[in-house]
Amino acid sequence: MLDEASLIPSLLSDDERAWRTFHELYASRLLGAISRVTRRFRELEGTDHASDIYGTLCLRLLSDDKRRLRSFDPGRGTPLGAWLCTLAKNSAHDFLRSRQRQPWLTRHSVEISEAEPCSDTPDAFSQCARNEEAEQLEALTQTLSERDREFLQAYLEGKEPEQIAEELGISVSTVYSKKHKILARLENALAN
């Protein structure tokens, strides 16, 4: 079995044995971290969201040529397991926030009626409403500080939290916190 020091380089080189070791060492720990976040929400009881979130976390570790894995620095003194648990908790919070923004999702998946027409083009009313929301959002972003607008622009460009943190000289946890504060502020202002 691989030790922590050789695990990351082996994962980065797509060593199949390393990925098996990764799952053996960390799967239950990461699922536990995810469950500690999600179990406070009764609407998720009896569902298998923890394994979905774990799968999403694994995909994020693999995305962008394994950029997240490459960002792990053992020289900072944080053990790999603790770093992964932080990522797992952040993934769980992201999942919960996305569910909160989609109130029509219920405990069981919603089935779309076959009678509903499927169309990729929005109707005129929907397009007009989107245009108005875009104008309101633009006006609201002008009320943000220059630094918050810079942050929001980086977020909207799809940059990863680690990249935003590096560019703005802040920690990754601050990126998550700042992102959710700004988005909540904008959502509340749009709702009013």
CORKA-V534926 format. One record per backbone hydrogen bond with DSSP energy under -0.5 kcal/mol. NH is the residue of the N-H (numbers start at 1). CO is the residue of the C=O. If there is no record, write none. Layout:
BEGIN
NH/CO ; NH/CO
END
This chain:
BEGIN
6/3 ; 7/3 ; 8/4 ; 10/6 ; 11/7 ; 12/8 ; 13/9 ; 14/11 ; 15/10 ; 16/14 ; 19/15 ; 20/16 ; 21/17 ; 22/18 ; 23/19 ; 24/20 ; 25/21 ; 26/22 ; 27/23 ; 30/26 ; 31/27 ; 32/28 ; 33/29 ; 34/30 ; 35/31 ; 36/32 ; 37/33 ; 37/34 ; 38/34 ; 39/35 ; 40/37 ; 41/38 ; 42/40 ; 44/41 ; 45/42 ; 47/44 ; 52/48 ; 53/49 ; 54/50 ; 55/51 ; 56/52 ; 57/53 ; 58/54 ; 59/55 ; 60/56 ; 61/57 ; 62/58 ; 63/59 ; 66/62 ; 67/63 ; 69/61 ; 70/66 ; 71/67 ; 72/68 ; 72/69 ; 74/72 ; 76/73 ; 77/74 ; 79/77 ; 83/79 ; 84/80 ; 85/81 ; 86/82 ; 87/83 ; 88/84 ; 89/85 ; 90/86 ; 91/87 ; 92/88 ; 93/89 ; 94/90 ; 95/91 ; 96/92 ; 97/93 ; 98/94 ; 99/95 ; 100/96 ; 101/97 ; 102/99 ; 105/102 ; 106/108 ; 116/113 ; 119/117 ; 127/123 ; 128/124 ; 129/125 ; 130/126 ; 131/127 ; 132/128 ; 133/129 ; 134/130 ; 135/131 ; 136/132 ; 137/133 ; 138/134 ; 139/135 ; 140/136 ; 141/137 ; 142/138 ; 143/140 ; 144/141 ; 149/145 ; 150/146 ; 151/147 ; 152/148 ; 153/149 ; 154/150 ; 155/151 ; 156/152 ; 157/153 ; 158/155 ; 159/154 ; 164/160 ; 165/161 ; 166/162 ; 167/163 ; 168/164 ; 169/165 ; 170/165 ; 175/171 ; 176/172 ; 177/173 ; 178/174 ; 179/175 ; 180/176 ; 181/177 ; 182/178 ; 183/179 ; 184/180 ; 185/181 ; 186/182 ; 187/183 ; 188/184 ; 189/185 ; 190/186 ; 191/187 ; 192/188
END
